[in-house]
Amino acid sequence: MTEDSQRNFRSVYYEKVGFRGVEEKKSLEILLKDDRLGILPPHHESHAKVMMYRKEQYLDVLHALKVVRFVSDATPQAEVYLRMYQLESGKLPRSPSFPLEPEDEVFLAIAKAMEEMVEDSVDCYWITRRFVNQLNTKYRDSLPQLGGSWTSGHDICVLGRRKGKAKPKVFEQYLNLEDGRLLTHLKMCSAAPKLPYDLWFKRCFAGCLPESSLQRVWDKVVSGSCKILVFVAVEILLTFKIKVMALNSAEKITKFLENIPQDSSDAIVSKAIDLWHKHCGTPVHSS
C-alpha cells in the first residue's frame, strides 16, 4: 500500500498549514477546520467570528438547561451534550427523568467517546452534533444496508428486492467473501441476525473500540465512507474466528463480540482498512 493511499483529509490539512506530529488525542479537532462536518464556513477569515458565535450559542443553551433544571454542574458532560442537542432539535422531553430513546443512547455513546478525543467542551459538542447529524442525513439510507435489523420507516425502500427475497446485507456479503465457513457457522447458531449491529453500525463502534483506534475509523466515516464500518466488523470476526467458532449459541457469540479484547483493536482497524482498500480500491467518498 502506498503512502498516499493511507493519507486522510486531516494529514493533508496539517501539511497545508505547516503542522506535523500532532498529538493523537487532538487529531479530531481538525474537523472544526474542515468543512466536511459543516461546522465552519470555507473562508478562513471568518472562522474566529463564527467560533465566537458557536461558543455564545453553546453557553446560551447550557444556561437555558440549567434554568429549567435539566442539567447542573454535577451532570456528566456527555449527558449535557445530549440535553443541548435535544433542546436545539426540539426533542427535549418534559422531564429529565424520562427514559432515553434509542437515538438518544446512540448520541450519548458517541459523545462519551468524543470526549476522549477532543479536549475543549465547545468543540466537542459541535463535532459530536455534526457527526451524529451526518449519520442521520448523509448515511440515512446507507447505514440500514450494512447489517442487522433496523426499525426506521425507510428500511423497506432501501433494502431492495430481488426475485422476491430481501437483498443480503453488506456485512454478510463481505464476510462470505472472506470466510464463508464462518458465516455459515453464525447462521447455523442463529447468531447472524443477533450480532451487535447497533453497536457496530448505529454507534459506529463507540463503546466497543478504544478511542485511539476509534478515531481512525471515524476519520474515514467523516471523509465520506460509512462502509469502513462493515470491514471493521468483518475483521473483528476474522480476528476472533477460533473463539467464535468454538461458541455454539447466539447469546454467547453476541456477548463476546460486544466485549472484545481491547489490546487487539489497533491491529483490527489496520487490517480493516486494508480490507476496505482491497474491496473498494482507494475510496474517497464511497458510502
N, C-alpha and C positions, 0 to 999 in steps of 0.2 A: 504494500500500500504506500502510495507516495505521500510525501509530507503535505502537499496541497490538499489531498483528499481528507486529511484529518483536521484541517483548519476550520474554524467556525466563525460566525459573524462577530463574536467578541474579540477573538485574537486579531482579526482584520482591523477592527476599530482601534484596538490598543496600538497597533503598529502605526496607524494613521496619525494618532495624536502623540506618538512618541513614548508610550509606556510599555514596559516589558516586565516580566516576572511578577505580575500582580498576584496578591495573596488569593488562594483558592476560596477562602471564606467570603471574600468580597466580590468574586467574579460575576455573580448575577446582578450586582449593582449596575453593571454596564447596560442592562436593559433599560435603565432610565434614560440613557443617552441614545438608545437605538429606537427607531420608530416602529419596530415590529409589534410592540405592545401598545403603541399609540399614546404613551404617557406624556411625551414631549413632542412639540412640533419639529419639523425637519430643520428649521433655521436655528442655528446655534445661538445667534444673538439674543433670541427671546427666551432661552432656557432659564436663565436666572429669574426673570419675572414670572414665568409660568410656574416654576417650582415654588416661588413665594406664594402664589395663589393656591397651589396644591397644599402647601403647609397650612395656610389660613383655613382652607376648606376642611382639612383634617382636624384642626383644633376646634372649629365651629361644630362639627358633627360630634366630636368627642364631648364637648361641653353640653350639647343637647342631650346626649345619652346619660350624662351624669345628672342633669337636671331632672329627667324623668326616672332616674334611679334604675336604669338598665345596667349600668356599669359603675364601678367605683375604683378607687386606687388599688384595691386588692384583687380586682378581676384579672385573670390571666390575659396576657397581651393578645394571644390568638383569638380568644373569645371577644375581646374588644374589637378586633378587626372584623369579626363576623357580625357583631351588632351594628357596626358602622356600615358595613356592606348591606345589611338588611334594611337599615334606615334609608340609605341612599337609593335603594332599589324598590322602596315602597313595600317591603315584606317583613317589617319589624312586627313580631307578634304582640298581642295585647299585654302579655306578661312575660317576664324573663324566665318564669318557671315552666312555661310551655315546653313540651318535648321538641327536640330539634327534628327538622325534616331531613330526609336523606341527602338533599343537596346542601343542607347546612353542615352535615357531617363531612361531606367532601371538602367544602370550603375550609372548615376547621382543620382538617388533616393537612391540607396544602399550606395553610397559614402557619401551622406549627413547624412544618419542615422549612418554610421560607424564613422563619425567624432565625434559624441556624445559619442561613446563607447571607442575610442582609442585616447589618447592624442597626441602621437608622430606622426608627419606627415608622416615620412618614413614608420613606422609600419602600419599606417592607409592605405597608398597607397597599400602596398604589401598584406595586408589582404583583402582589397576590391578587388584588382585584382584577387587574387587566389579564393576568394569566388565566384566572377562572372564567372571565368573560370570553377569552379566546376559545377555551374548551367548549363553552356553551353556544358559541356562534360559528366560528370558523370550522370547528370539528364536530358540530352538532350532528351531522349526517354520517361522518366517518367513524366516530367512536363506537356506535352501536354495531358496526360491521366487524369490529375486531374480535369480539367473542363474548359469550355469556348471555344472560337474559336481561333485556332492557325493557323498561315499562313505559317509556315515553311514547306519546301518541304517534310520532312519526316513524316508528320502527317498521311498520308494515310497508311503508313507502321505500325505505332504504334497503331492506333485506333483499328484495327482488325475488322473482320466481323463475324456475327452470324446470320444465316438464312436470309441473305440479308439486315440486319439492322446494323447500327453502334453500337458498344459496348457502353453501358452507361458510362458516365464519373464517376470517383471515387467519386467526391464530391456528385453527385446526389445519388449514391448508399448508401453512409453512412448517408446522410440527410434523405433518405427514411426510413432507419432502425431506426433512432432516432425519426423522426416525419414526417410520410408520409403525414399528413394533411397539414403541412407547405409547403412541396414540391409541393403538388397539387395546393395550392394557388399561388405559384410562377409561375407554368405552366399556370394556368388559366389567370393570369395577363400578360402572355408573358414575364415575368421577368427572368425566368430561364436562357435563353441564353444571357441575358444582364447584369447579375451580374458583379461586378468589378473583374473579374477573373485575369486581367492583374495586378491589384494592389495586389491581394492576392497571386497569384502563380508566375508570372514573376518577380515581385518586392519583393516577399517574405514579404509582409505587410510593406515594407518601406514606410513611409508617411501615414500609417494607424494606426499603433500601436506606442505608445511612446517607446523610446529606452530601458527603464527599463524592459518592457515586451518583446520587440522585441528580445533582446539578448537571452532570454530563448528559443525562437523559433529557432533562428539561430543556437544556440548551438546544437539543435537536428539535424538540416539540415547538419551541418558540421560533426556531429557524424555519419551520414550515412543514414538519413531518410528524404526525402522531403515530405513524406506522412503526417507528422505532420502539414503541411500547410493546408491540407484538413480538419483536425479536428479543427483547429483554425477557419476556415471559417464556418464549421458546428456549432461550439459553438457560434460564433457571431450571427448566425441566431436564435439559440435556446434561447440565452440570450435576444434578442430583438424581440422575437416571437410576443408579443402582438402589438408592434409598427408596425412590418412588416405586420401582418395580417390585420391591420387597413388601410393599404395603398392599393390602388386598381389600381395603374398604374406602369409599369415597370420603368418609369423615376423617380418617387418618391421613389420607393424602392431602386433603384441603388444609387440615390443621398444620401439617408440616410445612406446606408451601406458604402459609400465612406467617410463619416464623422461621424463615430460612437462616442459616448461619451467616452472620454479618461479615465474617472475615473473607468470604468468597465474592463479595459484592463488586469490588473493582474489576476482578477478572471476568465476572459475568457481564458487566457493562461493556468492557473492551471486546469480548467475543461477540456480544450482541451487535455492536457497531460494525464488526467485521461481517456478520450475517446480513445486516442491513445493506451494506455495500455489495455483498455477494448477490443478493436477490434483487436489489433496486438500482444497481450501478452506483453512481455517486449522486444521490438525490439531493436537491437543494430545496425544493418546495413540494416534495412528494408527500401527499396526505395518506 
